């Protein structure tokens, strides 16, 4: 009996990971932060999370139908976007503003560019920036764990609450456990670190980007005269480094590309925090580096085995 030779296009080896499986792991990794949000801020945070997730899923379903594309709500990517966006919002944000953010994330940033894998910036991150620019006052109206409203700072300074506070008001333990004001998912650094460890163990993300990002931010903090540990535990740095900067679609695939990308994120984050009047350096720094990813990948792509560099003026 003759053996048949099957010829097919690459990839010839396929892994067991699917989009749905990866997204499910991200959801599981975000559960500690979501639970701590409910513990710290009460049931209002659970309502906000439910609104954002439901709105994102519904908008993805409707937009796919209007664009006459296959329904993709089963891959759970819309759930992840809604959850991430909710965790980046103040607990007392107007639900209509949150839903507008969902519209930006799903319809404008994701579906208008072709759906999952086609967007050039992180949808939840882009939506948060649009909301910060469009609705600065409600987006910076923080609530403490005790439920008392707390202004971000004086009108001239718009920084995340721990970053705007006087030195010594918040201890490292306060920042680790979420005993401070801020967006519902960014205040408890311990929960975010736990989720990051889960993603690394499950091999959903590489530790290169978050570790290099945080290390660069720490070094830059020393250079500009800030407390490195306080900067790492404050604001959106942890959730940004672990869950947003590592987005498959908007981060480099090459090893050195990841390093360059993460270093850029860390430098920009601290520079924006130290010398700008922007609300938070993390969102803007990741967005800027997302835009540079194609150039970073082009510069760091490995050479093909046997590649011979052409001399200047030599015909190709």
C-alpha positions as CSV (number, residue, x, y, z in Angstrom):
1,X,0.0,0.0,0.0
2,X,1.4,3.3,-1.1
3,X,1.8,6.0,1.6
4,X,0.1,9.3,0.7
5,X,2.0,12.5,1.1
6,X,-0.2,15.3,2.4
7,X,1.0,18.8,1.5
8,X,-0.5,21.8,3.4
9,X,0.4,25.4,4.2
10,X,1.8,26.4,7.5
11,X,1.4,26.2,10.4
12,X,2.2,22.4,10.5
13,X,2.0,22.2,14.3
14,X,-0.9,23.6,16.2
15,X,-1.1,24.3,19.9
16,X,-4.0,23.6,22.2
17,X,-4.6,27.3,23.0
18,X,-7.6,29.0,21.5
19,X,-8.8,32.6,21.7
20,X,-11.5,31.5,24.1
21,X,-9.2,29.6,26.3
22,X,-6.7,32.5,26.5
23,X,-9.5,35.0,27.3
24,X,-10.8,32.7,30.0
25,X,-7.4,32.7,31.6
26,X,-7.3,36.5,31.5
27,X,-10.8,36.6,33.1
28,X,-9.6,34.3,35.9
29,X,-6.5,36.4,36.4
30,X,-8.7,39.5,36.8
31,X,-11.0,37.9,39.3
32,X,-8.9,38.8,42.4
33,X,-8.9,42.5,41.4
34,X,-12.6,42.4,40.7
35,X,-13.3,40.7,44.1
36,X,-11.2,43.2,45.9
37,X,-13.0,46.0,44.1
38,X,-16.3,44.7,45.5
39,X,-14.7,44.4,49.0
40,X,-13.2,47.9,49.0
41,X,-15.9,49.8,47.1
42,X,-19.0,47.7,47.7
43,X,-21.7,46.4,45.4
44,X,-21.5,49.5,43.2
45,X,-18.3,48.2,41.7
46,X,-20.1,44.8,40.9
47,X,-22.9,46.8,39.1
48,X,-20.3,48.8,37.1
49,X,-18.5,45.6,36.0
50,X,-21.8,44.0,35.0
51,X,-22.8,47.1,33.0
52,X,-19.5,47.2,31.1
53,X,-19.4,43.5,30.3
54,X,-23.0,43.4,29.2
55,X,-22.7,46.5,27.1
56,X,-19.5,45.3,25.4
57,X,-20.9,41.9,24.6
58,X,-24.1,43.4,23.2
59,X,-22.3,46.0,21.1
60,X,-20.0,43.4,19.7
61,X,-23.0,41.2,18.7
62,X,-24.9,44.1,17.1
63,X,-21.9,45.5,15.3
64,X,-20.9,42.1,13.9
65,X,-24.5,41.7,12.6
66,X,-24.6,45.2,11.0
67,X,-21.2,44.6,9.4
68,X,-22.4,41.1,8.2
69,X,-19.6,39.3,9.9
70,X,-19.6,36.1,11.9
71,X,-20.6,36.5,15.6
72,X,-17.6,36.4,17.8
73,X,-19.0,36.9,21.3
74,X,-18.2,33.3,22.1
75,X,-14.5,34.0,22.1
76,X,-14.9,36.0,25.4
77,X,-12.7,38.9,24.1
78,X,-15.6,41.3,24.5
79,X,-16.0,40.1,28.1
80,X,-12.3,40.8,28.8
81,X,-12.6,44.3,27.2
82,X,-15.6,45.1,29.4
83,X,-14.0,43.8,32.5
84,X,-10.8,45.7,31.9
85,X,-12.6,48.9,31.1
86,X,-14.7,48.7,34.3
87,X,-11.6,48.1,36.4
88,X,-10.1,51.3,35.0
89,X,-13.1,53.5,36.0
90,X,-14.1,55.2,39.3
91,X,-16.8,53.4,41.2
92,X,-19.3,56.3,41.0
93,X,-18.9,57.0,37.3
94,X,-22.2,57.7,35.5
95,X,-23.3,54.4,33.8
96,X,-23.9,56.3,30.5
97,X,-20.3,57.4,30.5
98,X,-19.2,53.9,31.1
99,X,-21.4,52.6,28.2
100,X,-20.0,55.3,26.0
101,X,-16.5,54.0,26.8
102,X,-17.7,50.5,25.8
103,X,-18.9,51.9,22.5
104,X,-15.5,53.4,21.8
105,X,-13.7,50.2,22.8
106,X,-15.8,47.7,20.9
107,X,-17.2,49.5,17.9
108,X,-14.6,52.2,17.1
109,X,-11.3,50.7,18.2
110,X,-12.0,47.0,17.7
111,X,-14.7,46.3,15.1
112,X,-14.1,49.2,12.7
113,X,-10.5,47.9,12.3
114,X,-11.7,44.4,11.5
115,X,-12.3,42.7,14.9
116,X,-10.0,40.9,17.3
117,X,-6.4,40.8,16.2
118,X,-6.8,43.8,13.8
119,X,-6.8,46.7,16.3
120,X,-3.6,48.6,16.6
121,X,-4.2,49.8,20.2
122,X,-5.7,48.1,23.2
123,X,-9.5,48.8,23.1
124,X,-10.0,49.2,26.8
125,X,-7.0,51.5,27.1
126,X,-8.1,53.6,24.2
127,X,-11.6,53.9,25.6
128,X,-10.2,55.0,29.0
129,X,-8.1,57.8,27.3
130,X,-11.1,59.0,25.4
131,X,-13.2,59.1,28.6
132,X,-10.3,61.0,30.4
133,X,-10.2,63.6,27.7
134,X,-14.0,63.9,27.2
135,X,-15.1,63.6,30.9
136,X,-12.1,64.7,33.0
137,X,-14.1,65.6,36.1
138,X,-16.2,62.4,36.6
139,X,-13.2,60.3,35.6
140,X,-11.1,61.9,38.4
141,X,-13.7,61.8,41.1
142,X,-12.3,59.2,43.4
143,X,-14.0,57.5,46.3
144,X,-12.1,56.0,49.2
145,X,-12.7,52.6,50.8
146,X,-14.9,54.3,53.4
147,X,-17.1,55.7,50.7
148,X,-16.3,59.3,51.2
149,X,-15.7,61.3,48.0
150,X,-12.1,62.5,47.6
151,X,-10.9,65.0,45.0
152,X,-7.9,63.9,43.0
153,X,-6.1,67.1,43.8
154,X,-6.5,70.8,43.3
155,X,-7.9,71.8,39.9
156,X,-4.5,72.6,38.4
157,X,-3.2,69.1,39.1
158,X,-4.9,66.0,37.7
159,X,-3.2,62.9,39.0
160,X,-4.4,59.5,40.3
161,X,-5.2,59.9,44.1
162,X,-2.1,58.2,45.6
163,X,0.2,60.0,43.2
164,X,-1.3,63.3,44.1
165,X,-1.3,62.7,47.8
166,X,1.2,64.2,50.2
167,X,4.2,61.9,51.0
168,X,3.5,59.6,53.9
169,X,-0.3,59.7,53.7
170,X,-0.4,56.2,52.1
171,X,1.9,53.4,53.2
172,X,3.1,50.6,51.0
173,X,0.7,48.3,52.8
174,X,-2.2,50.7,52.0
175,X,-1.2,50.5,48.3
176,X,-0.8,46.7,48.3
177,X,-4.2,46.1,49.9
178,X,-6.2,48.9,48.2
179,X,-6.7,51.3,51.2
180,X,-6.6,54.3,48.9
181,X,-8.7,56.0,46.3
182,X,-8.5,55.3,42.6
183,X,-10.1,53.3,39.8
184,X,-11.8,50.2,41.2
185,X,-9.3,47.7,39.7
186,X,-6.0,49.5,40.1
187,X,-6.0,50.2,43.9
188,X,-5.1,46.7,45.1
189,X,-1.7,45.9,43.8
190,X,-1.5,42.5,45.6
191,X,-4.6,41.3,43.6
192,X,-3.1,42.4,40.3
193,X,0.3,40.8,41.1
194,X,-1.5,37.5,41.9
195,X,-3.3,37.7,38.6
196,X,0.0,38.3,36.8
197,X,1.6,35.3,38.4
198,X,-1.3,33.2,37.2
199,X,-0.9,34.4,33.6
200,X,2.8,33.7,33.6
201,X,2.4,30.2,35.1
202,X,-0.3,29.4,32.6
203,X,2.1,30.8,29.9
204,X,-0.6,33.2,28.6
205,X,1.9,36.1,28.8
206,X,5.6,36.3,28.8
207,X,7.2,37.8,32.0
208,X,9.5,40.0,29.8
209,X,7.1,42.9,29.2
210,X,5.7,43.4,32.8
211,X,9.1,42.8,34.4
212,X,11.1,45.1,32.1
213,X,8.3,47.7,32.3
214,X,8.3,47.7,36.1
215,X,12.1,47.6,36.4
216,X,12.4,50.5,33.9
217,X,9.8,52.5,35.8
218,X,11.7,51.9,39.1
219,X,15.0,53.0,37.6
220,X,13.4,56.1,36.0
221,X,11.8,57.0,39.4
222,X,15.2,57.0,41.0
223,X,16.6,59.2,38.3
224,X,13.9,61.8,38.6
225,X,13.9,61.7,42.4
226,X,10.7,59.7,43.1
227,X,10.1,56.8,45.4
228,X,10.4,53.7,43.1
229,X,8.2,51.3,45.1
230,X,5.6,53.9,45.7
231,X,5.4,54.6,42.0
232,X,5.1,50.9,41.1
233,X,2.3,50.3,43.5
234,X,0.4,53.6,42.7
235,X,-2.1,54.4,40.0
236,X,-2.5,52.1,37.0
237,X,1.0,50.9,36.6
238,X,0.4,47.3,37.8
239,X,-2.8,46.8,35.8
240,X,-1.2,48.5,32.8
241,X,2.1,46.5,32.9
242,X,0.4,43.1,33.5
243,X,-2.9,43.2,31.6
244,X,-2.7,46.0,29.0
245,X,0.9,46.3,27.8
246,X,0.9,42.5,27.2
247,X,-2.0,42.4,24.8
248,X,-1.1,40.0,22.0
249,X,-2.3,42.2,19.2
250,X,-0.7,45.5,20.2
251,X,2.6,44.3,21.6
252,X,5.7,43.0,19.8
253,X,6.2,39.3,19.1
254,X,10.0,39.3,19.0
255,X,12.0,39.0,22.2
256,X,14.1,42.1,21.8
257,X,11.0,43.9,20.5
258,X,9.3,43.2,23.8
259,X,12.3,44.6,25.7
260,X,12.4,47.8,23.7
261,X,8.6,48.2,23.9
262,X,8.6,47.7,27.7
263,X,11.5,50.0,28.3
264,X,9.7,52.7,26.3
265,X,6.6,52.2,28.3
266,X,8.5,52.5,31.6
267,X,10.4,55.7,30.6
268,X,7.3,57.4,29.2
269,X,5.2,56.5,32.2
270,X,7.6,58.1,34.8
271,X,8.3,61.1,32.6
272,X,4.6,61.8,32.1
273,X,4.0,61.4,35.8
274,X,6.9,63.6,36.8
275,X,6.7,66.4,34.3
276,X,3.3,66.6,32.7
277,X,-0.2,67.5,33.9
278,X,-1.8,64.4,32.5
279,X,-4.0,62.3,34.8
280,X,-2.0,59.2,34.5
281,X,1.2,58.3,32.6
282,X,0.4,54.7,32.1
283,X,-2.4,54.9,29.6
284,X,-0.7,57.4,27.4
285,X,2.7,55.7,27.4
286,X,1.3,52.3,26.4
287,X,-0.8,53.9,23.7
288,X,2.2,55.7,22.2
289,X,4.3,52.5,22.3
290,X,1.4,50.5,20.7
291,X,1.6,52.9,17.7
292,X,5.4,52.2,17.5
293,X,5.0,48.4,17.6
294,X,5.2,47.8,13.8
295,X,8.5,49.8,13.6
296,X,9.9,47.9,16.7
297,X,9.0,44.6,15.1
298,X,10.6,45.5,11.8
299,X,13.8,46.5,13.5
300,X,14.0,43.4,15.7
301,X,12.8,40.6,13.4
302,X,15.3,37.8,13.4
303,X,17.4,37.4,10.2
304,X,16.6,34.4,8.0
305,X,19.2,31.5,8.2
306,X,21.7,32.1,5.4
307,X,20.7,35.7,4.9
308,X,23.5,37.7,3.2
309,X,23.4,41.4,3.6
310,X,23.6,43.3,0.3
311,X,26.3,45.8,-0.1
312,X,25.5,49.4,-0.8
313,X,24.8,49.9,-4.5
314,X,24.7,46.1,-5.2
315,X,21.7,45.0,-7.3
316,X,19.0,43.1,-5.5
